[in-house]
Amino acid sequence: MSPERVNPAALAPPRGFSHAVTTTGTRLVFLAGQTALDADGRLVPGGISDQFERALANLLTALGATGGAPHHLTRVTVYTTDVAAYREHARALGAVWRRLAGRDYPAMAVIGATRLWDEEALVELDGIAVLP
């Protein structure tokens, strides 16, 4: 199984995401929304970059528990309570992604939300992966 990232020349070049991902496999994994909670259920301190790092690490931990790896991600949705801050820190967030998940980007979207389940959370990530 090898996801194919598809980025048509007719669309603006993607930065930090892929326009489309095709894949074949035998296991479809739906990953629940993850915020920046530590193992004790407390939100990690810090701003959007710190919370994004922990939320992504949590998402990858859940994926790893299924036998998956970051390159198996085909779709990730990021929910944030502050889209302007997300955009402002996009470069730092991209560095976090590359450090934790590599350079294989899934199809992605960033959605602004009034609040998240964990009231003080700034970001939440959910995803879909296809495993061989």
C-alpha positions in Angstrom: 0.0 0.0 0.0 1.4 3.3 -1.0 -0.7 6.5 -0.9 -0.3 8.6 -4.0 -0.4 12.4 -3.5 -2.0 14.1 -6.4 -1.4 17.8 -7.0 -2.7 19.0 -10.4 -0.7 21.6 -12.2 -4.0 23.5 -12.8 -4.3 24.2 -9.0 -2.1 26.5 -6.9 0.9 24.5 -5.5 0.0 23.1 -2.1 2.0 24.1 1.0 1.7 21.7 3.9 -1.1 19.6 2.3 -1.9 17.6 -0.8 -4.9 18.4 -3.0 -5.9 14.7 -3.2 -4.7 11.4 -2.0 -5.5 8.0 -3.6 -4.7 4.7 -2.0 -5.5 1.1 -1.8 -5.3 -1.0 1.3 -7.2 -3.4 3.6 -7.8 -1.4 6.8 -9.5 1.9 7.0 -8.7 3.8 10.3 -10.8 6.6 11.6 -8.9 8.7 14.1 -10.9 10.6 16.7 -10.3 14.3 17.4 -7.2 14.9 19.5 -6.4 18.0 21.4 -3.3 18.8 23.5 -4.2 16.7 26.5 -1.4 14.9 28.3 -1.7 11.4 29.6 -3.4 12.6 32.7 -6.1 14.5 30.8 -4.6 18.0 31.4 -4.2 20.4 28.6 -0.5 21.2 28.0 0.4 24.8 28.5 1.5 27.1 25.7 0.2 28.6 22.6 -1.1 27.3 19.3 2.3 25.8 18.3 2.7 23.9 21.6 -0.9 22.7 21.4 -0.6 21.7 17.8 2.5 19.6 18.5 0.8 17.7 21.4 -2.4 17.2 19.4 -0.5 15.9 16.4 1.6 13.6 18.7 -1.7 12.3 20.2 -3.1 11.6 16.8 0.0 9.8 15.7 0.0 7.8 18.9 -3.6 6.6 18.2 -2.6 5.8 14.6 0.5 3.9 15.8 -1.7 1.8 18.2 -3.5 0.5 15.1 -0.2 -0.4 13.4 -0.2 2.7 11.2 2.4 5.3 10.5 2.2 9.0 9.4 2.6 8.1 5.7 -0.7 6.1 6.0 -2.7 9.3 6.7 -4.9 10.2 3.8 -7.0 12.9 5.4 -6.5 15.2 8.4 -8.8 18.0 9.5 -7.5 20.7 11.8 -10.1 22.6 13.9 -9.0 25.8 15.5 -10.5 28.5 17.6 -8.2 31.1 16.1 -7.6 30.8 12.3 -5.6 34.1 12.3 -3.2 32.7 14.9 -3.0 29.4 12.9 -2.1 31.3 9.8 0.4 33.5 11.7 2.2 30.4 13.0 1.9 28.3 9.8 5.6 28.1 9.3 6.2 26.8 12.9 3.3 24.4 12.6 4.7 23.1 9.3 8.1 22.5 11.0 6.2 20.5 13.8 4.4 18.5 11.1 7.7 17.7 9.3 9.5 16.7 12.5 6.7 14.4 13.8 5.1 13.2 10.5 7.6 13.8 7.7 7.0 15.3 4.3 4.1 13.1 3.2 1.1 15.4 3.5 -2.4 14.1 3.5 -5.4 15.9 2.1 -6.1 18.6 4.8 -8.5 21.3 5.8 -8.4 23.9 8.5 -11.8 24.8 10.0 -12.5 27.7 12.3 -14.6 26.8 15.4 -16.1 28.8 18.2 -14.8 26.4 20.8 -13.7 22.8 21.0 -14.7 20.0 23.4 -11.8 20.8 25.7 -12.8 24.4 26.3 -9.2 25.8 26.5 -7.9 23.9 23.5 -6.8 26.0 20.6 -6.6 23.1 18.1 -8.0 19.7 17.5 -7.0 17.2 14.8 -8.8 14.2 13.5 -7.9 12.0 10.6 -8.4 9.0 8.3 -5.7 6.5 7.4 -5.5 3.5 5.1 -3.3 0.6 6.2 -2.0 -2.2 4.0 
